[in-house]
């Protein structure tokens, strides 16, 4: 029995040590990637790309389902981006409210004849609308039969899109004016074919937004949204920017992602049956490129280009994270042939194993570790001084990584104008392990169990409150 316990301790010790090494490496690689990005930005002018009539065209595809509260302002915001060649494709995915009616009335839309080539699968497209007003010539609205998922709606947009690059976003997201310029710069700067580009996402909850445009970023007032803000900053700045250094980006967020349309179609479009459609899509795109022996890269930039309304209720948050956990499990099962498969190069040897070992198995290992701790306490087999020292080290390391991410973000980009917002967000890192992290672990385990037993997932609606618009700070008014 003693040998068995020693073996378990050795396994947990190796896992924790390996995870610590990975985080330290990501920390270092992220710092290098961010510095490189800043140097590149400071050495060029974006005006040429912004005004060029031969710049690569981009089709912004934004699904809308029961988005009546925010639809008009957000569509107007999408049509005022700083870029010369782009279109906005809004996909009304069988909304039950007056989303479509508001669009028709506000933008003077009329139905047009359009032969749809179903290059990727989606539910029937019932009608396509364009505006009679030349000032809205960029706008195309698709009305389709509800497909039950965002993936089906995005596929409909891909089938109608006119340009070679697809920007996938949510219609409730608020984009920075130079979003397309910054994303396309990453494409044009690369020597290899860029199949996808992502950027940092942030919470728009409690920020000052006017007519669908961000005026001032503010710390979310709701504690759950604040935890998500902190999590997003850490995940994008330290996680994805670290993987960017190795060309090993594991995922491009569905909230904001630029994709090569040709590769997107070659991979079969989004999978409407997947609960993690954004990560699953990137997985298939990488595998398609490797199957065809083509070099590729996926880019991430550290600038915040997208603000989205995050769930601020426990019910909606857990539902979201359960879906993400089930989606990850589906991907691990469906594409397991990539695991340590040299045919898929860095994706098969680094990205997929990392997702399996440190993303998928992390909640399971954590629960097993807690159970093992309880067993050692019950049998009086725990070394208390060493256990307490280890817990303090893990806790402080977690707080350090999160706080460093927040301070780095503010030092470089200064999205928050109020110093107290930064202090409060850093203080939130101290309570995250006791409040927010258990919710995430619980949701992940519940998602795995539901997926194992084949429980049908209820997508449900996240009720949009509309982005809050409090008075801007004194600095902004000035």
C-alpha positions as CSV (number, residue, x, y, z in Angstrom):
1,X,0.0,0.0,0.0
2,X,2.8,2.4,0.8
3,X,4.4,1.8,-2.6
4,X,1.0,2.5,-4.2
5,X,0.7,5.8,-2.4
6,X,4.3,6.7,-3.3
7,X,3.5,6.0,-7.0
8,X,0.5,8.2,-6.8
9,X,2.5,11.0,-5.2
10,X,5.1,10.7,-7.9
11,X,2.6,10.9,-10.7
12,X,0.9,14.0,-9.2
13,X,4.3,15.5,-8.5
14,X,5.5,15.0,-12.1
15,X,2.3,16.4,-13.5
16,X,2.4,19.5,-11.4
17,X,6.1,20.1,-12.1
18,X,5.6,19.7,-15.9
19,X,2.6,22.1,-15.8
20,X,4.8,24.6,-13.9
21,X,7.6,24.3,-16.5
22,X,5.0,24.8,-19.3
23,X,3.7,28.0,-17.6
24,X,7.1,29.4,-17.1
25,X,8.0,28.8,-20.7
26,X,4.8,30.4,-21.9
27,X,5.5,33.3,-19.6
28,X,8.9,33.8,-21.3
29,X,7.7,33.2,-24.9
30,X,4.8,35.5,-24.4
31,X,7.1,38.4,-23.3
32,X,9.2,37.9,-26.5
33,X,6.1,37.8,-28.7
34,X,4.6,41.0,-27.3
35,X,7.9,42.9,-27.5
36,X,8.3,41.8,-31.2
37,X,4.7,42.9,-31.9
38,X,5.3,46.3,-30.4
39,X,8.5,46.8,-32.4
40,X,6.8,45.9,-35.6
41,X,3.9,48.2,-34.9
42,X,6.2,51.2,-34.1
43,X,8.1,50.7,-37.4
44,X,5.3,51.0,-39.9
45,X,2.4,53.2,-40.9
46,X,-1.1,51.7,-41.1
47,X,-2.5,54.4,-43.2
48,X,-1.5,52.8,-46.5
49,X,-3.3,49.5,-45.7
50,X,-6.3,51.4,-44.4
51,X,-6.8,53.3,-47.6
52,X,-5.5,50.9,-50.2
53,X,-8.0,49.8,-52.8
54,X,-6.0,46.6,-53.6
55,X,-6.0,45.4,-50.0
56,X,-7.2,41.8,-49.5
57,X,-11.0,41.9,-49.1
58,X,-12.7,40.7,-45.9
59,X,-16.2,39.5,-45.3
60,X,-17.4,40.0,-41.7
61,X,-19.9,37.2,-40.9
62,X,-22.0,37.9,-37.8
63,X,-24.8,35.5,-36.8
64,X,-27.8,37.0,-35.1
65,X,-30.4,35.1,-33.1
66,X,-32.9,37.1,-31.1
67,X,-30.6,40.1,-30.9
68,X,-33.3,42.8,-31.2
69,X,-31.9,44.8,-28.2
70,X,-28.5,45.6,-29.7
71,X,-28.8,44.7,-33.4
72,X,-29.0,48.1,-35.0
73,X,-26.2,49.8,-33.1
74,X,-23.9,46.9,-33.5
75,X,-24.5,46.6,-37.2
76,X,-23.8,50.3,-37.6
77,X,-20.6,49.9,-35.7
78,X,-19.5,47.0,-38.0
79,X,-20.0,49.3,-41.0
80,X,-17.7,52.1,-39.7
81,X,-14.5,50.1,-39.4
82,X,-11.3,51.6,-40.9
83,X,-10.7,49.5,-43.9
84,X,-11.2,50.0,-47.6
85,X,-12.4,46.6,-48.9
86,X,-14.9,44.7,-46.7
87,X,-18.5,43.7,-46.4
88,X,-20.8,43.0,-43.5
89,X,-22.8,39.8,-43.7
90,X,-25.5,39.5,-41.0
91,X,-27.1,36.0,-40.7
92,X,-30.5,36.1,-39.1
93,X,-30.7,32.5,-37.9
94,X,-34.4,32.2,-37.6
95,X,-34.9,34.7,-34.9
96,X,-38.2,34.6,-33.0
97,X,-38.1,38.3,-32.1
98,X,-38.1,41.3,-34.4
99,X,-34.4,41.2,-35.3
100,X,-35.0,41.0,-39.0
101,X,-37.8,43.5,-39.0
102,X,-35.6,46.1,-37.3
103,X,-32.8,45.5,-39.8
104,X,-35.2,45.9,-42.8
105,X,-36.7,49.1,-41.4
106,X,-33.4,50.7,-40.2
107,X,-31.3,50.0,-43.3
108,X,-34.0,50.1,-46.0
109,X,-33.5,46.5,-47.0
110,X,-35.1,44.8,-50.0
111,X,-34.9,41.2,-51.0
112,X,-32.7,40.4,-54.0
113,X,-32.2,37.5,-56.4
114,X,-29.0,35.6,-55.3
115,X,-27.9,32.1,-56.4
116,X,-26.4,30.5,-53.3
117,X,-23.6,28.0,-53.9
118,X,-23.7,25.7,-50.8
119,X,-20.0,25.2,-50.5
120,X,-20.3,24.2,-46.8
121,X,-23.4,22.7,-45.2
122,X,-26.1,24.8,-43.6
123,X,-29.8,25.0,-43.3
124,X,-31.9,26.5,-46.1
125,X,-31.3,30.2,-46.9
126,X,-34.8,31.7,-47.3
127,X,-33.9,35.2,-48.5
128,X,-31.0,37.6,-49.0
129,X,-31.4,41.4,-48.5
130,X,-29.5,44.4,-49.7
131,X,-30.0,48.1,-48.9
132,X,-31.4,50.6,-51.4
133,X,-29.4,53.2,-49.6
134,X,-25.9,53.5,-51.2
135,X,-24.4,54.5,-47.8
136,X,-25.2,50.9,-46.7
137,X,-23.8,49.2,-49.7
138,X,-21.5,47.1,-47.5
139,X,-24.4,45.4,-45.8
140,X,-25.9,42.0,-46.7
141,X,-28.5,40.3,-44.6
142,X,-29.3,36.6,-44.8
143,X,-32.5,35.2,-43.5
144,X,-32.3,31.4,-43.0
145,X,-34.0,28.5,-41.2
146,X,-32.6,28.1,-37.7
147,X,-29.8,25.6,-37.6
148,X,-29.6,25.2,-33.8
149,X,-26.1,26.4,-33.5
150,X,-23.8,29.3,-34.4
151,X,-21.7,27.1,-36.6
152,X,-24.6,26.6,-39.1
153,X,-25.2,30.3,-39.2
154,X,-21.6,31.1,-39.9
155,X,-21.5,28.4,-42.7
156,X,-24.5,30.3,-44.3
157,X,-22.4,33.5,-44.2
158,X,-19.4,31.7,-45.8
159,X,-21.6,30.5,-48.7
160,X,-22.7,34.1,-49.5
161,X,-19.4,35.9,-48.6
162,X,-17.7,37.6,-51.6
163,X,-14.2,38.1,-50.3
164,X,-11.2,35.7,-49.7
165,X,-11.0,36.3,-46.0
166,X,-13.7,35.7,-43.4
167,X,-13.9,37.5,-40.1
168,X,-16.1,35.5,-37.8
169,X,-17.6,37.5,-34.9
170,X,-20.7,37.8,-32.8
171,X,-23.2,40.5,-33.6
172,X,-23.2,41.7,-30.0
173,X,-19.4,42.2,-30.0
174,X,-17.9,45.7,-30.1
175,X,-14.9,45.9,-32.4
176,X,-12.1,48.4,-32.4
177,X,-12.2,50.7,-35.5
178,X,-8.8,49.4,-36.7
179,X,-9.6,45.7,-36.2
180,X,-9.4,44.7,-39.9
181,X,-6.2,46.7,-40.4
182,X,-4.4,45.0,-37.5
183,X,-5.6,41.5,-38.4
184,X,-4.7,41.9,-42.1
185,X,-1.3,43.2,-41.1
186,X,-0.5,39.9,-39.4
187,X,-1.5,38.1,-42.7
188,X,0.7,40.3,-44.9
189,X,3.7,40.4,-42.6
190,X,4.0,36.6,-42.7
191,X,6.2,34.7,-45.1
192,X,4.0,31.6,-44.8
193,X,0.3,31.2,-45.6
194,X,-1.7,32.5,-42.7
195,X,-4.8,30.4,-42.2
196,X,-6.2,32.2,-39.2
197,X,-5.5,35.3,-37.0
198,X,-6.9,36.1,-33.6
199,X,-6.7,38.9,-31.1
200,X,-7.4,39.6,-27.4
201,X,-11.1,39.7,-26.3
202,X,-12.3,41.6,-23.2
203,X,-15.6,42.0,-21.3
204,X,-17.7,44.9,-22.3
205,X,-19.9,44.6,-19.2
206,X,-20.0,48.0,-17.5
207,X,-17.9,49.7,-20.2
208,X,-19.1,53.0,-21.8
209,X,-20.5,52.2,-25.2
210,X,-22.2,54.7,-27.5
211,X,-24.0,53.6,-30.6
212,X,-22.2,50.3,-30.7
213,X,-18.8,51.8,-30.3
214,X,-16.5,51.6,-27.3
215,X,-15.8,55.0,-25.7
216,X,-14.1,53.8,-22.5
217,X,-13.3,50.4,-21.1
218,X,-14.2,49.9,-17.5
219,X,-13.9,47.1,-15.0
220,X,-17.1,44.9,-14.9
221,X,-19.1,45.5,-11.8
222,X,-20.6,42.0,-11.6
223,X,-18.0,39.8,-9.9
224,X,-18.4,36.9,-12.3
225,X,-17.8,39.1,-15.3
226,X,-14.8,40.6,-13.5
227,X,-13.4,37.1,-13.0
228,X,-13.8,36.5,-16.8
229,X,-12.1,39.7,-17.6
230,X,-9.1,38.7,-15.5
231,X,-9.2,35.2,-17.1
232,X,-9.3,36.5,-20.6
233,X,-6.3,38.9,-20.1
234,X,-4.2,36.0,-18.6
235,X,-5.3,33.5,-21.3
236,X,-4.6,35.8,-24.3
237,X,-1.5,37.7,-23.1
238,X,0.3,34.8,-21.5
239,X,-1.3,31.7,-23.1
240,X,-1.9,32.4,-26.7
241,X,0.8,35.0,-27.2
242,X,3.2,32.3,-25.8
243,X,2.0,29.7,-28.2
244,X,2.3,32.4,-31.0
245,X,6.0,32.3,-30.5
246,X,6.1,28.6,-31.6
247,X,3.4,28.8,-34.2
248,X,1.3,26.5,-32.0
249,X,-1.9,28.4,-31.5
250,X,-4.4,25.9,-30.2
251,X,-7.6,27.9,-30.9
252,X,-8.9,31.1,-32.4
253,X,-11.9,32.5,-30.5
254,X,-15.3,32.4,-32.1
255,X,-15.8,36.0,-30.8
256,X,-13.2,37.3,-33.2
257,X,-11.2,35.3,-35.8
258,X,-10.0,36.0,-39.3
259,X,-9.8,33.0,-41.5
260,X,-8.6,32.1,-45.0
261,X,-11.8,31.3,-46.8
262,X,-10.3,28.8,-49.2
263,X,-8.9,26.7,-46.4
264,X,-12.0,27.1,-44.3
265,X,-14.1,25.6,-47.2
266,X,-11.5,22.9,-47.9
267,X,-11.8,21.8,-44.2
268,X,-15.6,21.5,-44.7
269,X,-16.7,24.6,-42.8
270,X,-17.9,24.7,-39.2
271,X,-19.3,21.6,-37.7
272,X,-22.8,22.3,-36.5
273,X,-22.8,19.3,-34.3
274,X,-19.7,20.4,-32.3
275,X,-20.1,22.2,-29.0
276,X,-16.6,23.7,-29.5
277,X,-17.0,24.7,-33.1
278,X,-14.3,27.4,-33.1
279,X,-11.5,25.1,-31.7
280,X,-12.7,22.2,-33.8
281,X,-12.6,24.3,-37.0
282,X,-9.0,25.4,-36.3
283,X,-8.1,21.7,-35.6
284,X,-9.5,20.6,-39.0
285,X,-7.8,23.5,-40.8
286,X,-4.4,22.5,-39.4
287,X,-4.9,18.9,-40.3
288,X,-6.0,19.7,-43.8
289,X,-2.9,21.8,-44.4
290,X,-0.7,18.9,-43.0
291,X,-2.5,16.3,-45.1
292,X,-1.7,18.3,-48.2
293,X,1.9,18.9,-47.1
294,X,1.5,22.7,-47.1
295,X,3.2,25.1,-44.7
296,X,1.0,27.3,-42.7
297,X,0.9,29.6,-39.7
298,X,-1.7,30.9,-37.2
299,X,-1.2,34.3,-35.8
300,X,-2.3,36.1,-32.6
301,X,-1.8,39.7,-31.8
302,X,-2.0,41.0,-28.2
303,X,-4.0,44.2,-28.8
304,X,-7.6,44.1,-27.6
305,X,-9.8,44.4,-30.7
306,X,-13.1,42.9,-29.4
307,X,-15.3,43.5,-26.4
308,X,-18.1,41.1,-25.7
309,X,-20.8,40.9,-23.2
310,X,-20.0,38.0,-20.8
311,X,-22.4,36.0,-18.7
312,X,-22.9,37.6,-15.3
313,X,-25.1,35.0,-13.7
314,X,-23.9,31.7,-12.3
315,X,-26.4,29.7,-14.4
316,X,-25.3,31.2,-17.7
317,X,-21.6,30.9,-16.8
318,X,-21.8,27.2,-15.9
319,X,-23.9,26.5,-19.0
320,X,-21.2,28.2,-21.2
321,X,-18.3,26.3,-19.5
322,X,-20.1,23.0,-19.6
323,X,-20.5,23.4,-23.4
324,X,-16.9,24.3,-23.8
325,X,-15.8,21.2,-21.8
326,X,-18.1,19.0,-23.9
327,X,-16.7,20.6,-27.0
328,X,-13.1,19.9,-25.9
329,X,-14.0,16.3,-25.2
330,X,-15.6,15.9,-28.6
331,X,-12.5,17.2,-30.3
332,X,-10.1,14.9,-28.3
333,X,-12.2,11.9,-29.3
334,X,-12.9,12.9,-33.0
335,X,-9.3,13.9,-33.8
336,X,-7.3,11.5,-31.6
337,X,-5.3,10.3,-34.6
338,X,-3.4,13.6,-34.4
339,X,-2.1,12.8,-30.9
340,X,1.8,12.6,-31.1
341,X,1.5,12.0,-34.8
342,X,4.5,13.4,-36.6
343,X,2.5,13.7,-39.8
344,X,0.7,16.7,-38.3
345,X,4.0,18.4,-37.4
346,X,3.8,20.9,-34.5
347,X,0.0,20.5,-34.3
348,X,0.3,16.7,-33.7
349,X,3.4,16.9,-31.5
350,X,2.8,20.0,-29.4
351,X,-0.7,21.5,-29.8
352,X,-2.9,18.4,-29.6
353,X,-0.9,16.7,-26.7
354,X,-1.0,20.0,-24.7
355,X,-4.8,20.3,-25.2
356,X,-5.2,16.7,-24.1
357,X,-2.8,16.6,-21.1
358,X,-3.1,20.1,-19.7
359,X,-6.5,21.3,-20.8
360,X,-8.7,18.2,-21.0
361,X,-7.1,16.2,-18.1
362,X,-6.4,19.2,-15.8
363,X,-9.9,19.3,-14.1
364,X,-9.8,15.5,-13.7
365,X,-6.3,15.6,-12.2
366,X,-7.4,18.4,-9.9
367,X,-10.4,16.4,-8.5
368,X,-8.3,13.3,-8.1
369,X,-5.7,15.3,-6.3
370,X,-8.3,16.7,-3.9
371,X,-9.6,13.2,-3.2
372,X,-6.0,12.0,-2.6
373,X,-5.3,14.8,-0.2
374,X,-8.5,14.0,1.8
375,X,-7.4,10.3,1.9
376,X,-4.0,11.2,3.2
377,X,-5.5,13.5,5.9
378,X,-8.0,10.8,6.9
379,X,-5.2,8.2,7.2
380,X,-2.8,10.6,8.9
381,X,-0.3,10.1,6.1
382,X,0.2,13.7,5.1
383,X,3.4,15.7,5.7
384,X,1.7,18.9,6.9
385,X,4.7,21.3,6.6
386,X,5.5,20.2,3.1
387,X,1.8,20.2,2.0
388,X,1.2,23.7,3.4
389,X,4.4,25.0,1.7
390,X,3.4,23.5,-1.6
391,X,-0.2,24.9,-1.4
392,X,1.2,28.4,-0.6
393,X,3.7,28.2,-3.5
394,X,1.0,27.1,-6.0
395,X,-1.4,29.8,-4.8
396,X,1.2,32.6,-5.0
397,X,2.4,31.4,-8.4
398,X,-1.1,31.6,-9.7
399,X,-1.6,35.1,-8.3
400,X,1.7,36.3,-9.7
401,X,0.9,35.1,-13.3
402,X,-2.5,36.7,-13.2
403,X,-1.3,40.0,-11.7
404,X,1.6,40.2,-14.0
405,X,-0.7,39.8,-17.0
406,X,-3.0,42.6,-15.8
407,X,-0.1,45.0,-15.1
408,X,1.6,44.1,-18.4
409,X,-1.6,44.8,-20.3
410,X,-2.1,48.1,-18.6
411,X,1.6,49.1,-19.0
412,X,1.6,48.4,-22.7
413,X,-1.9,49.3,-23.9
414,X,-3.6,51.3,-21.0
415,X,-7.2,50.3,-21.8
416,X,-8.3,51.2,-18.2
417,X,-8.2,55.0,-17.5
418,X,-8.9,54.6,-13.8
419,X,-6.2,53.3,-11.6
420,X,-8.6,51.8,-9.1
421,X,-9.9,49.5,-11.8
422,X,-6.4,48.0,-12.2
423,X,-6.0,47.6,-8.4
424,X,-9.4,46.0,-8.0
425,X,-8.7,43.6,-10.9
426,X,-5.4,42.6,-9.3
427,X,-7.1,42.0,-5.9
428,X,-9.6,39.8,-7.7
429,X,-6.7,37.4,-8.5
430,X,-6.3,36.7,-4.8
431,X,-9.8,35.3,-4.4
432,X,-10.0,33.5,-7.8
433,X,-8.6,30.1,-6.6
434,X,-11.3,30.0,-3.9
435,X,-14.4,31.4,-5.8
436,X,-14.1,31.3,-9.5
437,X,-11.7,28.4,-10.2
438,X,-13.9,25.8,-8.4
439,X,-16.9,26.9,-10.6
440,X,-14.8,26.2,-13.7
441,X,-13.6,22.8,-12.5
442,X,-17.1,21.8,-11.5
443,X,-18.5,22.9,-14.9
444,X,-15.7,21.0,-16.7
445,X,-16.3,17.7,-14.8
446,X,-20.1,18.1,-15.3
447,X,-19.6,18.6,-19.0
448,X,-17.4,15.5,-19.3
449,X,-20.0,13.4,-17.5
450,X,-22.8,14.7,-19.7
451,X,-20.8,14.0,-22.8
452,X,-19.9,10.5,-21.6
453,X,-23.6,9.6,-21.0
454,X,-24.7,11.3,-24.2
455,X,-27.0,13.9,-22.6
456,X,-28.5,16.3,-25.2
457,X,-27.1,19.8,-24.8
458,X,-29.7,22.6,-24.4
459,X,-28.1,25.7,-26.1
460,X,-30.5,28.1,-24.5
461,X,-30.3,31.9,-24.9
462,X,-28.0,34.3,-23.2
463,X,-30.3,37.2,-22.6
464,X,-28.7,40.3,-23.9
465,X,-29.0,43.3,-21.6
466,X,-27.3,45.6,-24.1
467,X,-23.9,46.8,-23.1
468,X,-24.2,49.1,-20.2
469,X,-23.5,52.8,-20.9
470,X,-22.6,54.6,-17.7
471,X,-21.2,58.1,-17.7
472,X,-17.6,58.2,-18.9
473,X,-14.8,59.2,-16.6
474,X,-13.7,62.8,-16.3
475,X,-10.6,62.0,-18.3
476,X,-12.7,60.7,-21.2
477,X,-15.0,63.7,-21.2
478,X,-12.0,66.0,-21.4
